[in-house]
Structure formats: structure tokens, C-alpha cells
Amino acid sequence: MTSRSRAATYARRRQRRMAKVEHDLTDAQWVRLRAAWGGCAYCGADDPQLQKDCVLPISRGGRYTLANVVPACRSCNASKCNAEVTTWMRRKKLDEAEFLVRQADLAREILARAATG
């Protein structure tokens, strides 16, 4: 019973945090992000059920925006949880510099394409 109560408490807390910030990631941007990454942004897995993962977690002030969301497989998303992406990537021995540069480049590219039509 305690875990159900704890889960409900965390769910309410997350709902309140989500309501406090403006999320501006459009469905079209999400589709483009998934296509541009071609799989999980962290491990490269080609999972048809990719999830939206906030690079800067919502619990740490992040929000669903083009510059903050990447597609992640369930395993990476659950593993990262609310850790900062660089700390988590170091722990997993992933190339954080390559990830951060690619993330910024893809977000800029998607915005530029949207501006030109």
C-alpha cells in the first residue's frame, strides 16, 4: 500500500511541475526529431516505441521544447531517470560531447527548415 501511495504522490508532484511550465514542442517537431536521430539519441537503438526524454529533466527545471527533447528507448529513458545528461552519459561511458553537438545541430536544422517552409 505504501508504494501505491508513494507513486500517487510522485505522480501528483510531476503533474504540478508540468503545469507550471510552458511546453512548446509540436507534434511535427517531434516527428522530425525522431527521423533526424534515426533511433535512440543515446544508444542508437532502433525502437519503434521511442519516448520523449528531456535532456534537462522536468524535475530540474526542464520542459518539452525542441532544444531539450530527444528520442530515447525505454531502457535509456528509465536508466537516465532525472539525472543530468552529462553525468549519466559519463557513467554509461557514452560520448557526451558528440551527443551534445549533434543535439544542438539537429535542433537548429529543424528550426531552420520550419522557418523556410
DRENLUM-366365 format. One record per residue (C-alpha): residue in three letters; chain; x, y, z. Coordinates in pm, 1 decimal. Each point is the difference from the previous one (the first is absolute). Layout:
N
  aa ch        X        Y        Z
 ALA  A        X        Y        Z
...
***
This chain:
117
  aa ch        X        Y        Z
 MET  A      0.0      0.0      0.0
 THR  A    285.8    236.9     74.8
 SER  A    141.1    -26.2   -352.3
 ARG  A   -337.5     80.8   -154.7
 SER  A    -26.6    304.1    222.8
 ARG  A    358.0    100.2    -81.5
 ALA  A    -62.9    -45.3   -372.6
 ALA  A   -312.2    214.2     21.9
 THR  A    193.2    269.5    186.1
 TYR  A    273.3      4.0   -265.7
 ALA  A   -260.0      8.0   -277.9
 ARG  A   -173.5    300.5    156.9
 ARG  A    333.5    174.9     50.6
 ARG  A     96.7    -57.5   -365.5
 GLN  A   -340.1    124.1   -116.4
 ARG  A     45.7    322.0    198.8
 ARG  A    350.4     54.7   -141.9
 MET  A   -126.5    -60.5   -354.1
 ALA  A   -281.9    251.2     44.7
 LYS  A    240.2    272.5    118.5
 VAL  A    203.2     21.4   -321.2
 GLU  A    -85.4     58.5   -363.3
 HIS  A     74.8   -289.2   -232.2
 ASP  A     28.4     99.4   -366.1
 LEU  A    118.1   -316.3   -178.4
 THR  A   -239.8    -55.0   -288.6
 ASP  A    -99.7   -339.7   -137.7
 ALA  A    167.6     89.9   -330.5
 GLN  A    326.2     84.8    179.7
 TRP  A    -14.4   -330.9    188.6
 VAL  A    -44.3   -191.8   -326.9
 ARG  A    296.5    185.2   -152.0
 LEU  A    211.9    -61.8    309.6
 ARG  A    -69.1   -372.1     -9.5
 ALA  A     83.7    -15.4   -370.8
 ALA  A    318.0    206.3     39.2
 TRP  A    135.5   -211.9    285.1
 GLY  A    -97.6   -324.2   -172.6
 GLY  A    -35.9   -181.2    331.2
 CYS  A     81.8     53.8    365.2
 ALA  A    207.5    315.6     38.0
 TYR  A    210.0   -164.8    268.1
 CYS  A     66.0   -361.2   -106.1
 GLY  A   -120.0      6.6   -363.3
 ALA  A   -255.9   -279.1     50.0
 ASP  A   -260.7    -12.1   -276.7
 ASP  A   -303.8    -28.5    225.9
 PRO  A   -343.9     72.7   -150.9
 GLN  A   -121.5    109.7    344.9
 LEU  A    247.1    284.7     57.8
 GLN  A    -92.0    228.4    287.8
 LYS  A     46.6    372.4     44.3
 ASP  A    286.3     55.2    241.5
 CYS  A     87.0    339.7    140.9
 VAL  A    375.8     54.7     -3.9
 LEU  A    -47.1    231.6    297.1
 PRO  A   -264.4   -187.3    202.0
 ILE  A   -325.1    171.7     88.6
 SER  A     81.1    -58.7    366.3
 ARG  A    309.0    218.7    -50.3
 GLY  A   -175.4    278.9   -191.1
 GLY  A    -13.4   -146.3   -351.0
 ARG  A   -300.9     -1.6   -229.0
 TYR  A   -116.9   -153.5   -325.1
 THR  A    166.7    221.5   -260.7
 LEU  A    184.7    -75.1   -321.8
 ALA  A    333.3     82.4    161.6
 ASN  A    -62.9   -218.3    306.9
 VAL  A   -168.4   -316.1   -133.7
 VAL  A    161.1   -299.2   -167.0
 PRO  A   -141.4   -339.7    -96.4
 ALA  A    104.7   -271.5    245.2
 CYS  A    -63.7   -371.1     25.6
 ARG  A   -181.2   -116.0    310.4
 SER  A    320.3   -141.3    149.0
 CYS  A    202.1    322.4    -34.0
 ASN  A   -290.9    218.5    112.9
 ALA  A    -55.2   -210.0    312.1
 SER  A    372.8    -23.5     71.5
 LYS  A     52.1    376.0    -32.6
 CYS  A   -304.5     73.2    216.6
 ASN  A     49.4    357.3    124.1
 ALA  A    380.3      3.4    -14.5
 GLU  A    183.1    271.4   -187.5
 VAL  A     82.4   -128.5   -346.9
 THR  A    376.1     54.2     20.3
 THR  A     33.4   -179.0    334.0
 TRP  A   -212.2   -288.6   -122.5
 MET  A    190.2    -28.0   -329.3
 ARG  A    334.1     -7.4    182.2
 ARG  A   -127.8   -276.3    225.8
 LYS  A   -115.5   -197.0   -307.1
 LYS  A    326.6     77.3   -184.8
 LEU  A   -181.5    170.8   -287.8
 ASP  A    149.1    286.9   -204.8
 GLU  A   -163.6    303.8    157.5
 ALA  A    178.0    259.1   -216.9
 GLU  A   -114.1   -165.4   -321.7
 PHE  A   -355.0    -27.4    135.3
 LEU  A    -19.5    365.5    108.6
 VAL  A    135.6    131.5   -331.3
 ARG  A   -235.4   -220.2   -201.7
 GLN  A   -297.5     98.0    215.4
 ALA  A     66.2    371.7    -50.5
 ASP  A     62.3    -43.9   -375.0
 LEU  A   -321.3   -197.7    -53.9
 ALA  A   -211.9    249.5    195.5
 ARG  A    144.4    288.6   -205.3
 GLU  A    -55.3   -190.6   -323.7
 ILE  A   -364.2    -77.5     84.3
 LEU  A    -66.6    362.9     93.7
 ALA  A    165.1    123.7   -320.9
 ARG  A   -208.1   -237.1   -213.9
 ALA  A   -319.0    110.2    172.5
 ALA  A     86.2    366.2    -61.3
 THR  A     57.6    -55.4   -370.6
 GLY  A   -312.6   -206.9    -44.7
***
